[in-house]
Amino acid sequence: MTVPVPEDVLVARGIEHRYGRRAVLRDVDITLRVGEMVALLGPNGAGKTTLMKVLVGLLRADDGKVEGPVGRAVGWVPQGGATYQRLTVRENLELFARLLHLPGDATTLAREAAERAELSPWFDSLGSELSGGLRQRLNVTVGLLGDPRLLVLDEPTTGVDLVHRTALYRQLRERADDGCSVLYSTHAIEDAAAADRVTVLVSGSTAFEGLLADVADVLGDSPAEYDQLDAVSRGLLRLWATDPHDDEVAR
Amino acid sequence: MRTPLLLARKDIRMLLRTRGLLALLLLYPLAIAALVGGVLLQQGPPKVAFVNEDLSGDVVHVGDREFSVSEYVRRAERSGVKVVDTTREEAERALEEGQVAGVLIVPQGTVARLETQLSGAKLLFLTGDNPLGTVVAQRMRGVIYNINLGISDALIDTNREYLETLVSGGDVVINGEEFDLYGLDPIEEDLEDALEELRESGADEDLLERIEDALEFAGTAGTAIGLADNALETAAAPVRIDVQRTKGKSPLLTAQAMSFALAVSIAFVCVVLIGASLAAEKDEAVLGRLLRGLASGWQVVTGKLLLGAVLAVLFSMGLFVVFAILAPQAWTRLPLLLLAVILVGLACSAIGALIAVLARDARTATLVAILFILPLVPLALVGLDGWAGIVEGLFPITPARDLFGAVLFEQDPWTTIRERGAQLLATTVVFTALSARLLRRLA
């Protein structure tokens, strides 16, 4: 008996992007399979947001190829809330459902989406009245409207406490189990732990791709101040401190 | 169009929830109206310079009557025009500098023409090529109508006296010369006596027939002249006015103040609010979400233009009601005014959109929008010529001021509406295209 190999939902190869003369992404490869959760891990300025914008079609790659779903089949969850603070949860969900041209009554769709995201108690609350965690949950819920095949989230847990963070990853895992592929960026190891695989991006290039636990394999001699950290964190710090364009780095 | 409408409706809903801004939107037009009203009260009625170039004075003698042209001109002050006596050079300079709205000139020989009644006299009215000039010219036509009425009354009375003397006989003075007229009635009586005596003396039948004809003519002529009395009462106006348009700055009065206030207010509201509104979407990261397949750059900018048009209409209606109390003639132009307000609102919103696209955040966009509008306000007030004027025309305040002036006060506003409307439409299209193109790149 053969185990079926999940099909690829997104395949990006040799992605390059420049802002003026400055190269932000250099020969980046990334692949997502159906129902897979992948964390895009990297320090600030590594090019995570730029890569995600290229993958969802907001930016055009200067070189390379992206193959994957387009339009309504891709849910995009940007940083910073990305919903209207002076609209209620219901009005936000109705507006984006209408803009997506989803079939059916917008209010019904909004109510169903809010129930699934456990946002019903705040259905008629303004966005400005929500906590950071709830606002981020609304942001993700808007991204999930229309049941996309691929959900791309840019640092979804920034400013979110542990309770809401756990609820968020539970919500994402449920969607992944339903067949939605999830790609999210983060610079926190505990967030990456929720993913099936991680891709580590450093200075615009892929420094590591695989299981989070395997990041420890790249650990070599490390400074004494890293001793209190676990092996994965030490491996990650070692990766982040390395310029992939100067040294050969384990992948 | 569904997407821009959805986005505009969302913006209006959000605006209604921003109470501070809403209050500002309601108070701002009232503040502008109060300022303009203050200016109007300080300025008083429009001034008209009066120049009498007739060296024989301004008192016209018609028959045994006399009246002063300047006195009739001064009656214009009752209809809200201040008349100032001056020389022609001084008057033309004042018109050029915008100190007076028009110049009324009584040319040399006017009094003599009126007194001799050989031909009608012509007064000259110079005015600036502006809406106020039209209003003042209409008032001066009213003044001339009154002068005509006075003169025609005097002429009718004098001519009646001539005709009565022609019928009854007696002394009459024409152009200073005294005549002793025998009169048609005495002639008729004399001819009747003569005819009777000739019949009794057995005169020639042919002679008697000729005298009978003369007698009949005297009777008919007397009756006809009697009827002419009534015809004289409907005599035509002996004086015409010739209005000539000259270049010159117009004084800041009702028309200019209203047009200027509307243009500046809409420009401020649309450029600043639309700029801030679009930049805020960038701040809240919603713009990136919209542009990823939910709406195109064109649709996002068009949504903002629709919001700007709605704001402009709501905002200007408040201002309009205040002004219409000062100048009731404005009510008749309400539909045209709505069209003008929408055009101006669209052009100003397109500029606000471009500022938002280029600015880093909402605060910067607001500051840049205010800094953009402020220098245009005094420039639109004084008006620029040459290249500076062309550059000024690229931005919406001056075209908006002219458009409102034409819509509210010009008798035939269509030329200005076509020219300025096209200018504002071009501004809208160019700035919208730039905003939509740059929006995606900068989101």
Interface residues (C-beta under 8 A of the other chain):
Chain A: K53 V56 G57 L58 V70 G71 R72 V74 W76 P78 Q79 G80 G81 A82 T83 Y84 Q85 R86 L87 E91 L95 F96 R98 L99 L100 L126 V142
Chain B: T3 L6 K10 R13 M14 R17 T18 E284 A285 V286 G288 R289 L290 L291 R292 G293 L294 A295 A443
